[in-house]
Amino acid sequence: MAILDYLDLYLRKWKRYDSHQSRKRLLITLLAVCIILVYIGPFFFKFWQKKPILPDKLEPCLEAPGAYREILKEEERFEAHRWNNFNPITETSDHFLPYVGNGKIGLSLDNYSDKPFYILGKRALDVAIPFHPLVEVELANSNKYTKGLTSVRYVKGLVYKVTCHSYLYKDVSVRETIYAHRLINSLLVQEIDIVNYFDVPFVFNLKRLGWKGDTKAKSQVVAINAKDKLNYFQIQSQIDWKDDNRKSISYSVIAPEIPNTIQVPANGRKTLEFRTFLNYTKPILKNQIARYEPDLKLTLRETVKKIADTSSLNLFNFHINAWAELWKSGFGISFSKAQNILNGDAINATLYYILSHKSAFDHDFVFKDLPSALVAARSSNLLNKPDSCYNGHPTLQASALWSPMDSIGDINRIVSLWLMTLEKHGCHNLIESGAIGTLQAYILSLSALKFTKNHIEFNTHPKELHRDYYIRRLRYGNNTLLNITVALGEDNKASLYVTIDKNEGDHKFYACDGGCMDAPIKLSSIPAQFPVKLTQPLTAILYITPDLEHIQELKHTIHVKEIVEAPAHEHNIIALHRHGHKLGGLPAIFWLSIVFLIVIFHLFLAKLIYNEYCVGSSSSSSSSSSGYSYERIRYAV
């Protein structure tokens, strides 16, 4: 009976809402609750959701040396890419892989290969050598509670790894720095720093896959007398050339012998450095290759001896300074929130992979062996004669060049495609000059900047300038560097800004906009602004030259029928890049809420009209037939 009484009481309370006014209040209340949940709910969800378990006691271990914070800042600027054990390196993660290379040797550090050496094939470092140089560090009786971080740092040209093992709220960390030396192109360096925070010593196992090729390969001990007091061994072998079975490549590897274990004292640290060297010949006919092997072996030994007494710090500084010099030139683009759009992360990662496949110079450079005046002059000559580079469509729009790079095979394929594209579009001289020229060709191609005999021209279509671009330190001749900026104004119109970044020879440079009908403007370190003009037929939107007479005569040779200022970009296109949708600056959920309110309002209005004209008329008819009428309470004053 108690249950029946409770149900009867509940039904009586519910009937109190069975009036129009009560239902209207209930509807308004539900609507208000929905709005609150839509806007405030996500905040409370984030506030109450559980945090990951692992970022706790091992976090200080990762951040201890300060490199972690530097990597985070570099990642914000798209100058690094990071993986950890919440985001492991898989064949489908982020479409990037940790990789090091210098144009002569390359190495992938992904989780799905044995990490062999790669040497230069036709264009890319895509020929695998059966020697695996990396030394792996394992903690004896390792606890499963570990946390790791891997980061490829583009501007420094290296891969940084840290693994932290936790025992009883104390840590043991293993930090590795791996790089293929930018200047000493036969050298791979692996630095290992082990820190023990315990009051007892720890023993680590060291292992390396090493040689996995023909057991008949020649191997012998090499006397180096290096500071690291390690013994070195040298392996000599050959590999068939994939493009011609009549030819082979002879190669030689010199690597240190590693101990099986290493003990790190209590509250102490151990720092190890392993230098591995690889040199090889060009593809040679098999019946002639024997004559090159003695010289190859001797040259590599001399290289090892020359740097035996060079400190680790000096080697590292030479490397990162060379990479920093490369990255002084570059290309920037405003971040877009649109889906499946190209951003700075893919642009910088692709450039890093390309530069890792190109030598610093167009010849084999051995440490402390300065290039001859003839070779130096040739390199400078190639850099200063870009010919017609780049004479194609902007590579920003070429989707095939921005495919995912989930594996070492993808990296080699994309790099080969890039280099072939640049070569076939007039950039062969810059590509041949080495990494610096390849970088310049890459920058030119992104926006279809084209060198001619007398000037450089900007060939991008005005409709493509719906994002901000920044071209930094573009080489024009031997002593001049230019900056070119594309910036969108508040009216959604693009403008061009040009400055001279460096001009040692005090050369005068001039520029004019599309059609060159306006008087040329002399360039300086102060930005010169140019409007973006649309011509009929379509021509370049900017011309730059050191020859004033040439640019004054240029307008008579362009032969355009119509010149107008390029129209403003549509607001929905700009909004799509800036906000991720075409609805403007307000979030999409705001507009959904507005639509929801409008629909509810019209439903309520339809209900009101229905009650007024349909229900009301039927009530009046029934009241008349019964001899009396009344007004519904909801209309009472």
Secondary structure per residue as TSV (DSSP state, phi and psi in degrees):
chain	resnum	aa	ss	phi	psi
A	1	M	-	360.0	-35.0
A	2	A	H	-60.6	-39.4
A	3	I	H	-66.9	-41.1
A	4	L	H	-65.1	-39.3
A	5	D	H	-62.9	-38.2
A	6	Y	H	-67.3	-41.2
A	7	L	H	-67.3	-38.5
A	8	D	H	-64.1	-41.3
A	9	L	H	-64.4	-41.0
A	10	Y	H	-64.0	-40.1
A	11	L	H	-68.6	-36.6
A	12	R	H	-64.8	-39.9
A	13	K	H	-65.2	-38.0
A	14	W	H	-68.5	-32.6
A	15	K	H	-65.2	-24.4
A	16	R	T	-62.2	-25.9
A	17	Y	T	-87.9	-0.3
A	18	D	-	-84.7	49.8
A	19	S	S	-131.6	160.8
A	20	H	H	-63.6	-42.8
A	21	Q	H	-62.0	-42.0
A	22	S	H	-65.7	-40.8
A	23	R	H	-65.4	-36.6
A	24	K	H	-65.6	-42.9
A	25	R	H	-62.6	-41.2
A	26	L	H	-63.2	-40.6
A	27	L	H	-63.8	-43.8
A	28	I	H	-63.9	-40.2
A	29	T	H	-63.4	-45.0
A	30	L	H	-63.1	-38.2
A	31	L	H	-63.6	-43.9
A	32	A	H	-62.7	-40.9
A	33	V	H	-63.1	-40.3
A	34	C	H	-62.4	-43.4
A	35	I	H	-62.3	-42.6
A	36	I	H	-62.9	-43.0
A	37	L	H	-65.1	-37.2
A	38	V	H	-65.3	-42.5
A	39	Y	H	-93.8	-34.9
A	40	I	H	-101.0	-23.5
A	41	G	H	-56.3	-47.4
A	42	P	H	-58.3	-34.2
A	43	F	H	-63.8	-45.9
A	44	F	H	-67.5	-32.2
A	45	F	H	-64.2	-44.0
A	46	K	H	-66.6	-34.3
A	47	F	H	-69.5	-39.0
A	48	W	H	-92.6	-13.1
A	49	Q	S	-67.2	150.4
A	50	K	-	-73.8	140.2
A	51	K	-	-82.3	155.7
A	52	P	-	-58.7	148.7
A	53	I	S	-76.3	-36.1
A	54	L	S	-73.1	-36.0
A	55	P	T	-68.8	71.7
A	56	D	T	-131.4	-103.6
A	57	K	T	-71.2	-19.3
A	58	L	T	-87.2	-12.2
A	59	E	H	-60.8	-44.9
A	60	P	H	-59.9	-30.8
A	61	C	H	-64.1	-41.5
A	62	L	H	-68.9	-36.1
A	63	E	H	-91.1	-6.3
A	64	A	T	-51.8	-50.2
A	65	P	T	-80.6	-4.0
A	66	G	S	88.7	-14.0
A	67	A	H	-63.2	-33.0
A	68	Y	H	-61.4	-44.5
A	69	R	H	-67.4	-36.4
A	70	E	H	-63.6	-41.2
A	71	I	H	-63.9	-40.3
A	72	L	H	-61.6	-41.2
A	73	K	H	-67.0	-40.8
A	74	E	H	-64.2	-37.3
A	75	E	H	-65.3	-36.5
A	76	E	H	-63.0	-32.4
A	77	R	T	-92.0	8.0
A	78	F	T	60.5	34.5
A	79	E	S	-104.8	5.6
A	80	A	E	-158.2	161.3
A	81	H	E	-135.7	137.8
A	82	R	E	-125.9	142.6
A	83	W	E	-128.5	151.3
A	84	N	E	-143.9	-173.6
A	85	N	T	-80.6	4.1
A	86	F	T	-89.5	-23.7
A	87	N	B	-131.7	71.1
A	88	P	-	-67.6	161.1
A	89	I	-	-77.6	107.6
A	90	T	-	-122.3	176.1
A	91	E	T	-74.8	-3.7
A	92	T	T	-130.5	19.0
A	93	S	S	-97.5	114.8
A	94	D	T	63.1	-2.4
A	95	H	T	63.4	24.2
A	96	F	-	-133.3	158.8
A	97	L	-	-135.3	147.2
A	98	P	-	-69.1	130.5
A	99	Y	E	-152.0	144.6
A	100	V	E	-130.9	146.3
A	101	G	E	-171.2	162.1
A	102	N	-	-139.9	17.5
A	103	G	S	95.4	-20.2
A	104	K	S	-114.2	-39.9
A	105	I	E	-128.8	148.2
A	106	G	E	-140.0	158.1
A	107	L	E	-153.6	127.6
A	108	S	E	-97.1	137.2
A	109	L	-	-112.1	32.1
A	110	D	-	-76.0	172.6
A	111	N	T	-88.9	1.9
A	112	Y	T	-121.4	26.7
A	113	S	S	-148.9	166.3
A	114	D	-	-84.9	3.6
A	115	K	-	60.9	57.7
A	116	P	-	-81.5	166.5
A	117	F	E	-66.6	145.6
A	118	Y	E	-121.9	138.5
A	119	I	E	-120.3	174.1
A	120	L	-	-73.1	127.3
A	121	G	-	-95.4	-131.9
A	122	K	S	-71.1	-45.9
A	123	R	S	-130.7	-38.6
A	124	A	S	-109.3	170.0
A	125	L	S	-83.6	76.4
A	126	D	-	-121.4	14.3
A	127	V	E	-106.0	114.4
A	128	A	E	-81.3	135.6
A	129	I	E	-106.2	133.9
A	130	P	S	-76.1	44.8
A	131	F	E	-126.2	129.5
A	132	H	E	-111.6	103.8
A	133	P	-	-83.1	-19.8
A	134	L	-	-72.6	139.9
A	135	V	-	-98.2	128.3
A	136	E	E	-101.7	140.6
A	137	V	E	-111.8	124.2
A	138	E	E	-125.9	135.5
A	139	L	E	-82.6	125.7
A	140	A	T	-60.6	135.0
A	141	N	T	55.8	45.1
A	142	S	-	-62.4	135.1
A	143	N	-	-75.5	147.2
A	144	K	S	-74.2	-13.1
A	145	Y	-	-84.8	89.3
A	146	T	E	-130.4	161.1
A	147	K	E	-141.3	136.4
A	148	G	E	-132.1	161.1
A	149	L	E	-142.6	134.8
A	150	T	E	-130.3	133.6
A	151	S	E	-142.4	133.9
A	152	V	E	-98.1	125.9
A	153	R	E	-109.1	102.7
A	154	Y	T	-61.7	-46.8
A	155	V	T	-67.5	-28.7
A	156	K	T	-94.0	-13.1
A	157	G	T	67.2	43.9
A	158	L	E	-149.5	166.4
A	159	V	E	-114.4	130.4
A	160	Y	E	-113.3	129.5
A	161	K	E	-129.2	142.1
A	162	V	E	-140.6	134.8
A	163	T	E	-125.7	128.0
A	164	C	E	-114.6	129.3
A	165	H	E	-109.7	131.6
A	166	S	E	-110.9	131.6
A	167	Y	E	-135.9	117.8
A	168	L	T	50.8	47.3
A	169	Y	T	65.5	19.0
A	170	K	E	-124.9	160.3
A	171	D	E	-122.2	154.2
A	172	V	E	-127.6	124.4
A	173	S	E	-118.2	144.9
A	174	V	E	-124.5	115.4
A	175	R	E	-114.5	132.9
A	176	E	E	-126.1	139.5
A	177	T	E	-123.7	121.6
A	178	I	E	-126.0	129.5
A	179	Y	E	-154.5	146.4
A	180	A	E	-92.3	116.6
A	181	H	-	-59.7	131.5
A	182	R	S	-66.9	-34.5
A	183	L	S	-99.7	-38.8
A	184	I	S	-94.4	86.7
A	185	N	T	-75.4	0.8
A	186	S	T	-96.7	0.4
A	187	L	E	-111.5	130.4
A	188	L	E	-114.4	129.9
A	189	V	E	-115.8	133.7
A	190	Q	E	-128.5	111.8
A	191	E	E	-101.2	133.0
A	192	I	E	-125.2	123.9
A	193	D	E	-120.3	114.5
A	194	I	E	-108.4	125.6
A	195	V	E	-118.9	127.8
A	196	N	E	-114.2	115.8
A	197	Y	-	-95.2	7.3
A	198	F	S	-91.6	164.6
A	199	D	S	-87.5	5.0
A	200	V	S	-128.1	151.1
A	201	P	-	-70.7	155.1
A	202	F	E	-124.0	146.3
A	203	V	E	-108.4	131.6
A	204	F	E	-116.2	143.5
A	205	N	E	-94.4	136.6
A	206	L	E	-113.5	133.9
A	207	K	E	-147.4	155.2
A	208	R	-	-148.6	135.8
A	209	L	-	-65.0	-40.4
A	210	G	E	65.4	-137.9
A	211	W	E	-78.5	125.1
A	212	K	-	-127.1	24.2
A	213	G	S	-100.5	-148.5
A	214	D	-	-62.8	128.1
A	215	T	T	-68.0	-13.6
A	216	K	T	-87.6	2.4
A	217	A	S	-62.4	145.9
A	218	K	E	-76.5	128.6
A	219	S	E	-136.9	138.2
A	220	Q	E	-154.0	154.7
A	221	V	E	-75.2	142.1
A	222	V	E	-120.2	130.7
A	223	A	-	-86.4	113.4
A	224	I	-	-111.1	-35.8
A	225	N	-	58.8	47.0
A	226	A	-	-84.8	164.4
A	227	K	T	-64.6	-29.4
A	228	D	T	-73.9	-7.1
A	229	K	-	58.8	25.2
A	230	L	-	-94.1	147.8
A	231	N	-	-83.1	143.1
A	232	Y	E	-115.6	149.5
A	233	F	E	-129.3	154.3
A	234	Q	E	-123.7	134.5
A	235	I	E	-118.6	132.8
A	236	Q	E	-120.2	131.4
A	237	S	E	-158.1	-176.1
A	238	Q	E	-134.7	158.8
A	239	I	E	-142.1	139.6
A	240	D	E	-68.6	142.7
A	241	W	-	-79.9	125.1
A	242	K	T	-67.6	-25.3
A	243	D	T	-90.9	-10.1
A	244	D	-	-156.6	109.8
A	245	N	T	-72.1	-3.6
A	246	R	T	-83.7	-11.2
A	247	K	E	-115.2	157.6
A	248	S	E	-138.9	162.7
A	249	I	E	-113.0	127.7
A	250	S	E	-95.0	134.5
A	251	Y	E	-138.8	158.8
A	252	S	E	-137.7	135.4
A	253	V	E	-121.4	132.8
A	254	I	E	-120.5	122.5
A	255	A	E	-137.1	153.0
A	256	P	E	-80.2	148.3
A	257	E	-	-79.6	136.7
A	258	I	-	-110.5	147.4
A	259	P	-	-72.1	159.2
A	260	N	S	-74.1	-36.1
A	261	T	E	-137.6	162.6
A	262	I	E	-145.3	138.4
A	263	Q	E	-107.2	130.8
A	264	V	E	-105.5	122.9
A	265	P	-	-65.7	164.7
A	266	A	T	-61.3	134.4
A	267	N	T	51.4	35.3
A	268	G	-	-129.4	-171.0
A	269	R	E	-149.5	156.2
A	270	K	E	-131.3	133.6
A	271	T	E	-118.3	125.9
A	272	L	E	-120.2	148.5
A	273	E	E	-136.9	129.3
A	274	F	E	-120.4	121.9
A	275	R	E	-109.6	119.9
A	276	T	E	-116.8	136.4
A	277	F	E	-119.6	142.4
A	278	L	E	-143.5	129.2
A	279	N	E	-136.1	155.5
A	280	Y	E	-157.3	164.3
A	281	T	-	-94.6	172.3
A	282	K	-	-75.4	165.9
A	283	P	-	-57.7	125.3
A	284	I	E	-128.9	147.5
A	285	L	E	-56.5	137.6
A	286	K	G	-60.1	-33.2
A	287	N	G	-78.0	-3.2
A	288	Q	G	-115.6	-4.1
A	289	I	G	-71.7	-24.9
A	290	A	G	-62.6	-30.5
A	291	R	G	-72.1	-18.9
A	292	Y	T	-92.4	-18.1
A	293	E	H	-64.6	-44.7
A	294	P	H	-59.9	-42.7
A	295	D	H	-67.0	-38.3
A	296	L	H	-61.9	-45.3
A	297	K	H	-63.3	-44.5
A	298	L	H	-68.2	-41.0
A	299	T	H	-61.9	-41.3
A	300	L	H	-67.3	-38.9
A	301	R	H	-63.0	-40.5
A	302	E	H	-64.0	-37.8
A	303	T	H	-62.6	-43.8
A	304	V	H	-62.4	-43.2
A	305	K	H	-67.4	-34.2
A	306	K	H	-65.4	-32.1
A	307	I	T	-105.7	8.4
A	308	A	T	-60.2	-37.0
A	309	D	T	-95.8	4.7
A	310	T	S	-78.5	130.0
A	311	S	-	-68.5	156.8
A	312	S	H	-61.5	-38.8
A	313	L	H	-64.6	-42.6
A	314	N	H	-65.8	-41.9
A	315	L	H	-58.4	-44.9
A	316	F	H	-64.5	-44.2
A	317	N	H	-65.4	-40.1
A	318	F	H	-58.7	-40.2
A	319	H	H	-67.3	-53.5
A	320	I	H	-70.2	-30.1
A	321	N	H	-67.5	-37.4
A	322	A	H	-65.6	-41.4
A	323	W	H	-66.6	-40.4
A	324	A	H	-61.6	-37.2
A	325	E	H	-64.0	-37.9
A	326	L	H	-61.9	-46.1
A	327	W	T	-79.0	4.4
A	328	K	T	-64.6	-32.8
A	329	S	S	-90.4	151.6
A	330	G	E	-178.4	179.9
A	331	F	E	-134.4	128.4
A	332	G	E	-119.5	153.1
A	333	I	E	-145.5	142.7
A	334	S	-	-64.0	146.6
A	335	F	-	-72.4	134.6
A	336	S	-	-112.2	134.4
A	337	K	-	-92.8	2.1
A	338	A	S	-68.2	152.0
A	339	Q	T	-74.8	145.2
A	340	N	T	53.6	41.9
A	341	I	-	-114.8	152.7
A	342	L	-	-78.3	130.5
A	343	N	-	-129.8	-179.0
A	344	G	H	-62.1	-27.9
A	345	D	H	-63.6	-46.1
A	346	A	H	-70.2	-37.4
A	347	I	H	-64.4	-46.7
A	348	N	H	-71.2	-38.9
A	349	A	H	-63.4	-44.9
A	350	T	H	-62.5	-42.1
A	351	L	H	-63.1	-40.0
A	352	Y	H	-62.0	-44.0
A	353	Y	H	-63.4	-40.4
A	354	I	H	-64.4	-47.0
A	355	L	H	-64.9	-30.4
A	356	S	H	-68.9	-16.0
A	357	H	T	-100.0	5.3
A	358	K	S	-123.1	136.8
A	359	S	-	-70.8	157.2
A	360	A	S	-64.6	-27.9
A	361	F	S	-129.9	172.6
A	362	D	S	-91.4	21.7
A	363	H	S	-149.5	168.3
A	364	D	-	-73.6	117.6
A	365	F	-	-107.1	120.3
A	366	V	-	-101.7	137.6
A	367	F	T	-49.8	131.1
A	368	K	T	71.1	-3.4
A	369	D	-	-94.3	98.5
A	370	L	-	-67.2	140.9
A	371	P	-	-66.4	151.8
A	372	S	-	-66.4	161.0
A	373	A	H	-61.7	-33.4
A	374	L	H	-66.8	-44.0
A	375	V	H	-68.0	-42.1
A	376	A	H	-62.2	-40.8
A	377	A	H	-65.4	-37.8
A	378	R	H	-64.6	-43.1
A	379	S	H	-61.6	-45.2
A	380	S	H	-64.7	-37.7
A	381	N	H	-65.1	-40.9
A	382	L	H	-65.1	-40.2
A	383	L	H	-65.9	-35.0
A	384	N	T	-88.9	0.9
A	385	K	-	-124.9	75.0
A	386	P	-	-73.4	-0.2
A	387	D	T	54.2	-126.7
A	388	S	T	-104.2	27.4
A	389	C	-	-73.0	125.2
A	390	Y	-	-116.2	128.8
A	391	N	-	-110.0	33.4
A	392	G	S	-122.1	-170.0
A	393	H	S	-73.6	156.2
A	394	P	-	-57.0	130.4
A	395	T	G	-71.3	-13.6
A	396	L	G	-60.0	-26.5
A	397	Q	G	-96.2	-0.2
A	398	A	-	-93.0	97.9
A	399	S	G	-63.9	-29.0
A	400	A	G	-64.5	-25.4
A	401	L	G	-81.9	-8.3
A	402	W	G	-119.8	35.7
A	403	S	-	-71.1	157.8
A	404	P	-	-58.7	144.4
A	405	M	-	-117.9	75.9
A	406	D	-	-89.0	-10.3
A	407	S	S	-148.2	168.7
A	408	I	H	-63.5	-32.8
A	409	G	H	-63.8	-40.5
A	410	D	H	-64.3	-42.5
A	411	I	H	-60.9	-47.5
A	412	N	H	-63.0	-38.3
A	413	R	H	-67.9	-45.8
A	414	I	H	-66.3	-41.8
A	415	V	H	-62.4	-44.8
A	416	S	H	-59.6	-42.0
A	417	L	H	-65.7	-40.7
A	418	W	H	-62.3	-50.8
A	419	L	H	-63.5	-38.8
A	420	M	H	-65.5	-41.9
A	421	T	H	-60.3	-46.1
A	422	L	H	-66.3	-40.6
A	423	E	I	-62.1	-45.1
A	424	K	I	-74.5	-10.0
A	425	H	I	-111.8	35.1
A	426	G	I	88.1	7.4
A	427	C	I	-102.6	21.1
A	428	H	H	-62.5	-37.8
A	429	N	H	-63.4	-44.5
A	430	L	H	-66.0	-39.7
A	431	I	H	-64.0	-41.0
A	432	E	H	-68.8	-26.2
A	433	S	T	-71.9	-15.4
A	434	G	-	118.7	-160.7
A	435	A	H	-65.3	-39.3
A	436	I	H	-63.6	-46.5
A	437	G	H	-65.2	-36.8
A	438	T	H	-63.5	-40.1
A	439	L	H	-61.7	-43.0
A	440	Q	H	-63.4	-41.0
A	441	A	H	-64.1	-39.5
A	442	Y	H	-60.8	-44.9
A	443	I	H	-64.3	-44.5
A	444	L	H	-59.8	-39.2
A	445	S	H	-71.1	-29.7
A	446	L	H	-61.7	-36.8
A	447	S	T	-117.1	13.7
A	448	A	T	57.7	43.9
A	449	L	E	-77.3	130.6
A	450	K	E	-126.7	129.2
A	451	F	E	-85.8	138.5
A	452	T	-	-121.4	-173.7
A	453	K	S	-61.8	-35.7
A	454	N	S	-116.0	-10.6
A	455	H	-	-158.0	173.5
A	456	I	E	-117.6	139.7
A	457	E	E	-129.5	149.4
A	458	F	E	-102.4	107.9
A	459	N	-	-101.4	13.2
A	460	T	-	-69.8	141.3
A	461	H	-	-70.1	136.9
A	462	P	G	-54.2	-31.6
A	463	K	G	-68.4	-17.8
A	464	E	G	-84.7	-7.1
A	465	L	-	-90.7	54.9
A	466	H	-	-101.3	11.9
A	467	R	S	-136.9	156.1
A	468	D	-	-75.8	133.3
A	469	Y	E	-117.5	153.3
A	470	Y	E	-143.7	112.3
A	471	I	E	-100.5	118.6
A	472	R	E	-109.3	127.0
A	473	R	E	53.8	58.9
A	474	L	E	-80.8	129.0
A	475	R	E	-74.5	131.2
A	476	Y	-	-131.8	96.0
A	477	G	S	81.7	-167.3
A	478	N	S	-83.2	-26.9
A	479	N	S	-124.6	10.0
A	480	T	E	-125.5	134.1
A	481	L	E	-125.7	134.3
A	482	L	E	-115.5	147.6
A	483	N	E	-114.6	131.1
A	484	I	E	-126.7	127.9
A	485	T	E	-123.2	137.0
A	486	V	E	-111.5	118.1
A	487	A	E	-127.9	135.5
A	488	L	E	-88.9	133.3
A	489	G	-	-88.5	-179.4
A	490	E	T	-66.2	-21.7
A	491	D	T	-87.4	8.9
A	492	N	S	66.2	20.7
A	493	K	-	-101.1	141.2
A	494	A	E	-88.5	144.1
A	495	S	E	-129.7	153.8
A	496	L	E	-107.6	139.8
A	497	Y	E	-130.1	131.0
A	498	V	E	-127.6	133.3
A	499	T	E	-135.7	158.5
A	500	I	E	-96.4	118.0
A	501	D	E	-81.8	-37.2
A	502	K	E	-149.3	136.1
A	503	N	E	-151.9	77.7
A	504	E	T	-65.5	-36.1
A	505	G	T	-84.1	3.2
A	506	D	-	55.4	38.0
A	507	H	-	-75.3	147.0
A	508	K	-	-91.3	134.8
A	509	F	-	-124.7	147.3
A	510	Y	E	-132.9	155.5
A	511	A	E	-145.5	151.8
A	512	C	E	-142.8	158.7
A	513	D	E	-88.5	-169.3
A	514	G	G	-54.7	129.5
A	515	G	G	86.3	-23.4
A	516	C	G	56.4	29.4
A	517	M	-	-76.0	-28.6
A	518	D	S	-80.1	157.6
A	519	A	-	-62.7	139.4
A	520	P	-	-63.8	149.9
A	521	I	E	-109.8	133.5
A	522	K	E	-75.8	133.0
A	523	L	-	-90.1	150.2
A	524	S	-	-151.9	-168.1
A	525	S	S	-74.8	-11.4
A	526	I	S	-89.0	129.4
A	527	P	-	-58.3	129.4
A	528	A	E	-100.4	126.8
A	529	Q	E	-95.9	138.8
A	530	F	E	-132.8	135.2
A	531	P	E	-74.4	155.5
A	532	V	-	-89.9	120.9
A	533	K	E	-113.2	146.1
A	534	L	E	-107.6	123.4
A	535	T	E	-112.7	158.2
A	536	Q	E	-129.3	112.3
A	537	P	S	-69.6	168.2
A	538	L	-	-68.2	131.6
A	539	T	-	-131.7	-177.9
A	540	A	-	-64.5	155.0
A	541	I	S	-98.1	-5.0
A	542	L	E	-159.4	140.9
A	543	Y	E	-130.0	136.6
A	544	I	E	-132.6	134.3
A	545	T	E	-157.2	153.0
A	546	P	S	-87.2	-0.4
A	547	D	-	-106.0	105.1
A	548	L	H	-64.5	-42.6
A	549	E	H	-62.9	-38.4
A	550	H	H	-62.7	-44.5
A	551	I	H	-73.3	-26.8
A	552	Q	H	-71.5	-33.1
A	553	E	H	-84.5	-17.1
A	554	L	H	-61.2	-35.9
A	555	K	H	-64.2	-23.4
A	556	H	H	-82.0	-9.6
A	557	T	H	-110.7	-6.8
A	558	I	H	-78.9	-35.3
A	559	H	-	57.4	66.4
A	560	V	-	-103.2	148.3
A	561	K	S	-88.5	-32.2
A	562	E	E	-147.2	138.0
A	563	I	E	-131.3	121.1
A	564	V	E	-134.8	158.0
A	565	E	E	-70.6	133.8
A	566	A	-	-57.9	136.1
A	567	P	-	-67.6	159.9
A	568	A	-	-67.7	148.2
A	569	H	-	-72.5	149.9
A	570	E	-	-63.7	143.5
A	571	H	H	-61.6	-36.7
A	572	N	H	-66.8	-29.7
A	573	I	H	-69.8	-45.3
A	574	I	H	-64.0	-43.0
A	575	A	H	-63.1	-35.7
A	576	L	H	-61.8	-40.7
A	577	H	H	-74.1	-39.4
A	578	R	H	-80.9	-31.7
A	579	H	H	-123.6	-7.2
A	580	G	S	87.0	1.2
A	581	H	S	-153.9	170.0
A	582	K	S	-94.1	13.2
A	583	L	S	-98.8	12.3
A	584	G	-	94.4	-162.8
A	585	G	S	-74.4	-22.3
A	586	L	S	-77.4	146.1
A	587	P	-	-64.9	155.0
A	588	A	H	-61.3	-30.7
A	589	I	H	-66.3	-27.5
A	590	F	H	-64.1	-46.8
A	591	W	H	-68.5	-34.2
A	592	L	H	-63.3	-38.3
A	593	S	H	-66.1	-40.0
A	594	I	H	-62.2	-45.3
A	595	V	H	-60.6	-41.7
A	596	F	H	-60.7	-44.0
A	597	L	H	-64.1	-40.3
A	598	I	H	-64.3	-42.8
A	599	V	H	-62.9	-44.2
A	600	I	H	-63.1	-40.3
A	601	F	H	-61.9	-44.2
A	602	H	H	-69.2	-35.1
A	603	L	H	-63.5	-42.7
A	604	F	H	-63.9	-41.8
A	605	L	H	-63.7	-42.2
A	606	A	H	-63.2	-38.8
A	607	K	H	-64.8	-39.5
A	608	L	H	-64.8	-44.0
A	609	I	H	-65.0	-40.2
A	610	Y	H	-61.3	-46.4
A	611	N	I	-63.9	-33.9
A	612	E	I	-73.0	-46.1
A	613	Y	I	-98.4	-26.8
A	614	C	I	-98.1	-59.4
A	615	V	I	-66.7	-37.9
A	616	G	H	-65.3	-43.2
A	617	S	H	-66.4	-39.5
A	618	S	H	-66.7	-34.4
A	619	S	H	-68.0	-38.3
A	620	S	H	-65.3	-39.9
A	621	S	H	-63.6	-44.4
A	622	S	H	-68.3	-31.9
A	623	S	H	-71.1	-39.1
A	624	S	H	-64.9	-40.4
A	625	S	H	-66.9	-25.7
A	626	S	H	-91.1	-5.8
A	627	G	T	94.9	5.9
A	628	Y	-	-151.7	164.0
A	629	S	-	-136.7	160.9
A	630	Y	-	-152.5	158.3
A	631	E	-	-96.7	145.8
A	632	R	-	-69.2	146.5
A	633	I	G	-56.0	-29.9
A	634	R	G	-66.8	-17.9
A	635	Y	G	-98.9	4.3
A	636	A	-	-72.5	144.8
A	637	V	-	-90.8	360.0
